[in-house]
Amino acid sequence: MIDIRLLREHPEEVIATIKRKGLTEKLALVEKIKELDATWRKHKAEGDTLRAERNKISKEVSEAMKAKKKPDALLKKAKEIPQKLEEVESTCTKLEKQIETLLRDLPNLI
């Protein structure tokens, strides 16, 4: 199985190998994998942003509690993040499985 990093960094080598092996029907897989990978990266970045936001809000809630203030707005916002994060992680997992399946269909490099 080809490593996704190789496909990201050197797609021309993968395409050249596919052409040399005469498997031109597999060329469409390269583009499909690149599209799915771009989508996966976008969702992964969104998940990382949500985790950072969750950590920031947790710190702000903690500081507000120490100052004996009621952080109702922060708590409400903090409760929304786990659901969004779960959706994003679910999408990432599905995309990873699709990418892995397609990578297995590509021939190894010569």
C-alpha positions in Angstrom: 0.0 0.0 0.0 1.3 3.5 -0.9 1.8 5.9 1.9 -0.5 8.9 1.8 2.5 11.2 2.4 4.1 10.0 -0.9 0.9 10.7 -2.7 0.6 14.2 -1.2 4.3 15.1 -1.8 5.0 13.3 -5.1 1.7 12.5 -7.0 3.6 12.6 -10.3 5.7 9.6 -9.3 2.5 7.6 -8.4 0.9 8.6 -11.7 4.0 7.7 -13.7 4.1 4.2 -12.1 0.4 3.6 -12.8 1.0 4.6 -16.5 4.1 2.4 -16.7 2.1 -0.6 -15.4 -0.6 0.2 -18.0 -3.3 0.6 -15.3 -4.7 3.9 -16.6 -8.1 3.1 -15.1 -6.5 3.6 -11.7 -5.5 7.2 -12.5 -8.9 8.4 -11.3 -8.2 7.0 -7.9 -5.2 9.3 -7.4 -7.5 12.4 -7.9 -10.2 10.9 -5.7 -7.7 10.3 -2.9 -6.3 13.8 -3.2 -9.8 15.3 -2.9 -10.7 13.1 0.1 -7.3 13.9 1.7 -7.9 17.7 1.3 -11.4 17.3 2.9 -9.9 15.2 5.7 -7.3 17.8 6.4 -9.9 20.5 6.5 -12.0 18.5 9.0 -8.9 17.6 11.0 -8.0 21.3 11.3 -11.5 22.1 12.4 -11.3 19.4 15.1 -8.0 20.8 16.3 -9.6 24.3 16.5 -12.5 23.0 18.5 -10.2 21.3 21.0 -8.2 24.5 21.4 -11.4 26.5 21.9 -12.7 23.9 24.5 -9.4 24.2 26.4 -9.5 28.0 26.3 -13.1 28.1 27.5 -12.4 25.6 30.3 -9.6 27.9 31.5 -11.9 30.9 31.4 -14.6 29.1 33.3 -12.1 28.1 35.9 -10.9 31.6 36.3 -14.4 32.9 36.5 -15.3 30.4 39.2 -12.2 31.5 41.2 -13.4 35.1 40.9 -16.8 33.9 42.1 -18.6 34.9 39.0 -21.2 32.8 37.1 -19.9 31.9 33.7 -23.3 30.9 32.3 -22.5 32.0 28.7 -19.2 30.2 28.8 -20.8 27.0 30.1 -23.4 27.1 27.4 -20.8 27.5 24.8 -18.7 24.7 26.4 -21.6 22.3 26.2 -21.9 22.8 22.4 -18.3 22.0 21.6 -18.3 18.2 22.4 -21.2 17.6 20.0 -19.5 19.5 17.2 -16.2 17.8 17.9 -17.9 14.3 17.8 -19.4 15.1 14.4 -16.1 16.3 13.0 -14.2 13.3 14.4 -16.8 10.9 12.9 -16.4 12.6 9.5 -12.6 12.3 9.8 -12.9 8.6 10.7 -15.1 7.9 7.7 -12.8 9.8 5.4 -9.7 8.0 6.7 -11.4 4.6 6.0 -12.3 5.7 2.4 -8.8 6.9 1.8 -7.2 3.7 3.1 -9.5 1.6 0.9 -8.6 3.6 -2.2 -4.9 3.5 -1.3 -5.0 -0.3 -1.2 -6.3 -0.3 -4.8 -3.3 1.6 -6.1 -0.3 -0.4 -7.4 3.0 -0.2 -5.6 5.8 1.9 -7.0 8.4 0.5 -9.3 
